[in-house]
Structure formats: structure tokens, C-alpha cells
Amino acid sequence: MRKRSRVLITCATIWTVGAISPTHGQIITFNGPLPWTTQRNDSITVRAQIDTAQVKKRQFALTIEVVNDRVQKKTIVQKTFPIKDYTDEFPAGFIKQNLIGGKSYIRLAWSIPGTADKGIIAPIGIAALDKLPPAEMISATQVQEGSDNAAVGSALKEGNFKSSGAEKFAFAWNKNAFYIVPIKGPATGSIRFAFDGKNGKNAFLSFADRVVMYMNDKDSLRGVRYLHQMTGDTLKYTEKPWPSELSKTVSGDKIVIRVPWYDVGIIPFDSRKFGIGIMAFTPTGEQSSAFPAGANFYNPGTWCDVQLAK
């Protein structure tokens, strides 16, 4: 028999939708799960505090859906639970997926049968770390302090480079900066390098994650970050400027991009690891390839890790 692992998440308040007397206030308060949470396994247990004086039928209904890329919905759980006490837990079952995030998410709809009281909790993501394969690792070559960008490019050899579709790239570092080194080639569109300094393998690209974008056809560089929002059932990411001191230098067939550590909020040291996503995009803004191959730009749980070599 499968062992149930329970995730209980604290400190969320959901107000009911419906005609509730101002003298009564809220009829139900949720302590878990929490919107924008990345759960670490595939089970959901809802913990709630309920004003039992207002719930005459002593019932609580839950519907859990997985919403894929804003349009396709699949109902995973649909249950009605008896309410036994003013504080209760409702084990909603297993989602049976180890990774949900990016532009897909879990949507939990609740209601009190026989009343107009209902609400929605979304988005919720899953990254079951103990069930996912280990993240692929890329080593960043250590270069001397004070190296200029040309010297960094020269220090990288053929064996240091990885590929994402037609794009080739390598990484280097010293105590002052992290260096991203793509190879100039026939590719059009852009290549993006997204930093997850927390290395938390979250399900949703967050405003704290920094993204370095190099546009091949324009030979231009910029830094962005993304604000995520829910509008109805749509999970939307809005690009925002990232004020930074990024710089680039052409060194033969290499583009050496210098990223100061203070711009990404990472403290470097030997063997330090952090998450990074590497994705190529077409000129029309569609993801065309990634490293590793299955990575999704909007889901840091799919990214690889970088280790700063000694």
C-alpha cells in the first residue's frame, strides 16, 4: 500500500465569494496549500478552519484540476468531505505527477454544498525532488582574477562547451564575475541564461530570477526579469527591465558576457552550485531548444545546475 506523504503549508487566508453577513466575517480560512507554492511531493492535504455555526450541512467539497498551458484542464480529484470539527484536514489525494509548473499549474476549487460560498486557490506547483532525476551539472572554469574578457575566452577549450540546438556555450568564473561564453554561429533569434540563485527548483519562474538574453542577429545583450500573475485561469509572465552592469566582448568566434556576482545576488566560492536554465528562442519568441533537452524556460525545476570549479 502506498504511503501517504503529507504537505501542510501555513499562513494563507482565502475569503469566501458570496453573500456573507458583515457580522459573521469569513466562513473559512485555509492554512494550506498556498498559491504560488512549490510542493515537494505529489499529494495535497488541505487544512482549514471553518465557522461551523454557518455550515449547516457539515460538508466541504473539493475539485482539483491540472491546467496545462492555460487552456487544457484535467480533473484529478473531486470529493465531498464531512466536516467533523472547526479545524479539520482534508486529504485530497495524489496528483500522480512529479513536476508541474511553468505555464501549467494545479487549481483547487472549494465550495460549501447548498450555499453560494466557494473559492479558488491557484496556482500551485509540484517539484517532487526525491522522485526527479538528478539535475544535469555543468562545470564553470575558474579563471585568474583580473582577467579581461579576451583572456577568459582564450582560457576556454573545445571540451568546455555544451550545445543547445545550434547554440554552443561555456561558463567561467572568478571572485568578481560569472562569464557566459556563446560561440558565434548561423543561429537566429536569441539564447537565454536564467539564474536561480536560490537553487530551490521552484515550479514557477519568479521575479527574483535573473535572465541574461543575447540576441544573435542584432549582436545585442540585455538583462530582464519576469513578474508572474494570475488573470482568471491564465498564468501570465510579464517581462521587466533588470538594471545591471552586464557587458560583452567579441573574442574571435566567442562572445564573452561578463555578469558581476552582485547583479545576480550570488556569493561565489569553490564548488558552489546554483540553478541555471539555458534556452534558445526563435525570432518570434518560441523556445526552440534547451540544455538539458527537456528544460522549460518558465519552470526552474527543469533547469540544470552549474558548479564553480576549483
C-alpha positions in Angstrom: 0.0 0.0 0.0 1.3 3.4 -1.0 2.4 5.5 1.9 0.8 9.0 2.0 3.2 11.8 2.4 1.5 14.9 3.7 2.5 18.6 2.9 0.9 21.2 5.2 1.7 24.8 4.4 1.0 27.6 6.8 -0.4 31.1 6.7 -2.9 31.6 3.9 -6.2 33.2 4.1 -8.9 32.8 1.4 -12.0 34.9 1.6 -15.3 33.4 0.5 -17.2 34.5 -2.5 -20.9 35.0 -1.8 -23.4 36.8 0.4 -21.8 36.6 3.9 -23.1 38.9 6.6 -20.6 41.5 7.7 -21.2 40.4 11.3 -20.0 36.9 10.6 -16.9 37.9 8.5 -15.1 35.0 6.8 -16.6 31.5 7.0 -13.5 29.5 6.2 -9.8 30.1 6.5 -7.2 28.0 4.7 -3.7 27.2 6.1 -2.7 25.0 3.1 -2.0 24.7 0.4 -0.8 28.2 -0.6 -1.0 29.8 -4.0 2.4 30.0 -5.8 3.7 27.3 -3.5 6.0 24.6 -5.0 5.1 21.4 -3.2 7.9 18.8 -2.7 5.7 15.7 -3.4 2.6 14.9 -5.4 0.0 14.8 -2.6 -2.3 17.6 -1.4 -3.9 17.8 2.1 -6.0 20.9 2.7 -6.0 22.2 6.2 -8.9 24.6 7.1 -10.6 26.4 9.9 -14.4 26.6 9.4 -17.1 28.6 11.1 -19.2 25.5 11.8 -22.1 27.6 13.0 -22.7 28.8 9.5 -22.2 25.5 7.7 -25.5 23.7 8.3 -24.9 20.6 6.2 -21.4 19.9 7.6 -19.9 19.3 4.2 -16.9 20.6 2.3 -16.3 19.9 -1.4 -13.0 20.0 -3.3 -12.2 19.8 -7.0 -8.5 19.6 -8.1 -7.6 20.2 -11.7 -4.3 20.4 -13.6 -4.4 23.3 -16.0 -1.9 22.8 -18.8 -0.6 25.8 -20.6 -3.6 27.9 -19.8 -6.2 26.0 -21.9 -6.3 22.3 -21.3 -7.8 21.2 -17.9 -7.9 17.7 -16.4 -9.8 16.9 -13.2 -7.7 14.9 -10.9 -9.7 14.8 -7.7 -13.4 15.5 -7.0 -14.5 14.8 -3.4 -17.0 15.9 -0.7 -15.8 15.6 2.8 -17.8 15.6 6.1 -16.8 18.5 8.4 -16.1 17.0 11.9 -14.7 20.0 13.7 -14.0 23.7 13.3 -10.4 22.8 12.5 -10.0 19.9 10.0 -7.8 18.3 7.4 -9.0 17.1 4.0 -6.7 14.6 2.3 -7.3 15.3 -1.4 -5.2 12.5 -2.8 -2.3 12.2 -5.1 -1.7 14.2 -8.3 0.4 11.4 -9.8 2.8 13.8 -11.5 6.3 14.7 -10.2 6.7 18.0 -11.9 4.0 20.6 -12.6 4.9 24.3 -13.2 5.9 26.9 -15.7 2.7 27.8 -17.5 0.9 24.7 -16.1 -0.4 24.5 -12.5 -2.7 22.9 -10.1 -6.1 24.6 -9.5 -8.1 23.8 -6.3 -11.8 24.8 -6.3 -13.7 24.6 -3.0 -17.3 25.0 -2.1 -19.8 24.6 0.7 -22.6 22.4 -0.8 -26.0 24.0 -0.7 -24.6 27.5 -0.3 -23.1 30.2 -2.6 -19.8 30.0 -0.8 -16.9 29.0 -2.9 -13.4 29.9 -4.0 -10.3 29.0 -6.0 -6.7 28.5 -4.8 -4.2 28.7 -7.7 -1.6 28.4 -8.9 0.1 25.5 -7.1 3.2 23.7 -8.4 4.9 20.4 -7.8 8.6 19.5 -7.8 9.0 16.1 -6.1 12.7 16.3 -5.7 13.2 12.8 -4.4 11.4 11.4 -7.5 13.0 13.6 -10.2 16.3 12.6 -11.8 19.4 14.4 -10.6 19.9 17.8 -12.3 22.5 17.8 -15.1 25.7 19.5 -14.0 27.9 22.0 -15.9 31.3 23.0 -14.6 32.3 26.6 -14.8 36.1 27.0 -15.4 37.9 29.1 -12.9 40.0 32.0 -14.5 42.5 34.3 -12.9 41.4 37.4 -11.0 41.7 40.5 -13.2 41.4 38.6 -16.5 39.9 40.7 -19.2 37.2 39.2 -21.4 39.6 38.2 -24.2 41.7 36.2 -21.7 38.5 34.5 -20.4 37.6 33.5 -24.0 41.1 32.1 -24.6 41.0 30.1 -21.4 38.0 28.0 -22.6 38.8 25.0 -24.7 36.6 22.9 -27.0 35.8 20.4 -24.3 34.3 23.1 -22.1 31.5 23.9 -24.5 27.9 22.4 -24.4 25.2 22.7 -27.0 21.5 23.7 -27.1 20.3 23.1 -30.6 22.6 25.2 -32.9 23.9 27.2 -29.9 27.2 26.4 -28.2 28.2 27.9 -24.9 30.5 27.6 -21.9 30.9 29.2 -18.4 33.8 30.6 -16.5 34.2 32.4 -13.2 36.4 34.3 -10.7 35.6 36.1 -7.4 34.3 39.2 -9.3 32.1 37.8 -12.1 30.5 34.9 -13.8 31.2 34.6 -17.6 28.8 33.3 -20.2 30.6 32.5 -23.5 28.4 31.6 -26.5 30.0 30.8 -29.9 29.0 33.0 -32.8 27.2 30.9 -35.4 24.4 30.9 -38.0 21.6 30.7 -35.4 19.0 33.5 -35.4 16.8 34.5 -32.5 18.2 34.6 -29.0 19.7 32.5 -26.3 18.7 33.0 -22.7 20.6 32.2 -19.5 18.3 32.2 -16.4 19.7 32.3 -12.9 18.1 30.6 -10.0 20.4 31.8 -7.2 18.3 30.0 -4.5 18.7 26.7 -6.4 15.3 25.9 -5.0 14.0 24.1 -8.1 10.8 26.1 -7.9 7.8 25.4 -10.3 7.4 28.9 -11.4 9.8 31.5 -12.9 9.9 34.2 -10.2 10.6 37.9 -10.1 13.8 37.1 -8.2 15.2 35.0 -11.1 17.5 37.0 -13.4 17.7 36.3 -17.2 20.6 37.2 -19.5 19.5 37.4 -23.1 21.8 37.5 -26.1 20.2 38.3 -29.5 22.3 36.7 -32.3 21.0 38.6 -35.3 21.4 42.0 -33.6 24.5 41.1 -31.6 22.9 42.8 -28.6 22.7 42.0 -24.9 20.1 42.8 -22.2 19.0 41.6 -18.8 15.4 41.0 -17.8 13.3 39.5 -15.0 9.7 38.4 -15.0 6.6 39.3 -13.0 4.1 36.4 -12.8 0.4 37.0 -12.3 -2.9 35.1 -12.5 -5.6 36.6 -14.7 -8.6 34.3 -14.5 -7.2 30.9 -15.3 -4.3 32.4 -17.3 -0.8 32.3 -15.8 1.0 35.3 -17.3 4.6 36.3 -17.2 5.4 40.0 -17.9 9.0 41.0 -18.8 10.5 43.7 -16.7 13.9 45.5 -17.0 16.8 44.4 -14.9 19.1 47.3 -14.2 22.6 45.7 -14.3 26.2 46.1 -15.3 26.3 43.3 -17.9 28.9 43.7 -20.6 30.1 41.8 -23.6 33.3 41.5 -25.7 33.9 39.7 -29.0 36.9 37.5 -28.8 37.4 35.7 -32.1 34.4 33.5 -32.6 33.3 33.8 -28.9 31.0 36.3 -27.3 32.2 36.8 -23.7 29.4 38.1 -21.4 30.5 39.4 -18.0 27.9 39.1 -15.2 29.0 40.7 -11.9 28.1 38.5 -9.0 26.3 41.3 -7.2 23.9 41.6 -10.1 22.6 38.1 -9.6 22.9 38.1 -5.8 25.2 35.1 -5.6 28.3 34.8 -3.4 30.9 32.7 -5.3 33.2 30.1 -3.8 34.9 26.8 -4.9 32.3 24.1 -5.7 29.3 26.5 -5.2 26.3 25.2 -7.1 23.3 27.2 -8.4 20.5 26.6 -10.9 20.6 27.9 -14.4 18.4 27.5 -17.4 19.8 27.6 -21.0 17.2 28.0 -23.8 17.3 29.1 -27.4 14.4 31.1 -28.8 13.2 31.8 -32.3 12.9 35.4 -33.6 9.2 35.1 -32.9 9.8 34.2 -29.2 9.1 30.5 -29.2 11.5 28.2 -27.3 13.3 26.0 -29.9 15.8 24.1 -27.8 17.3 23.8 -24.3 20.0 22.4 -22.1 19.2 19.9 -20.8 16.9 18.9 -23.7 13.7 18.8 -21.6 14.2 22.1 -19.8 11.3 24.6 -19.8 12.2 28.3 -19.6 9.3 29.1 -17.2 9.9 26.1 -14.8 13.2 26.3 -12.8 12.5 22.7 -11.6 13.6 21.5 -15.1 16.8 23.5 -15.3 20.4 22.2 -14.8 23.0 23.2 -12.2 26.3 25.0 -12.5 29.2 24.2 -10.2 32.1 26.6 -9.8 35.3 24.5 -10.4 38.4 24.9 -8.3 
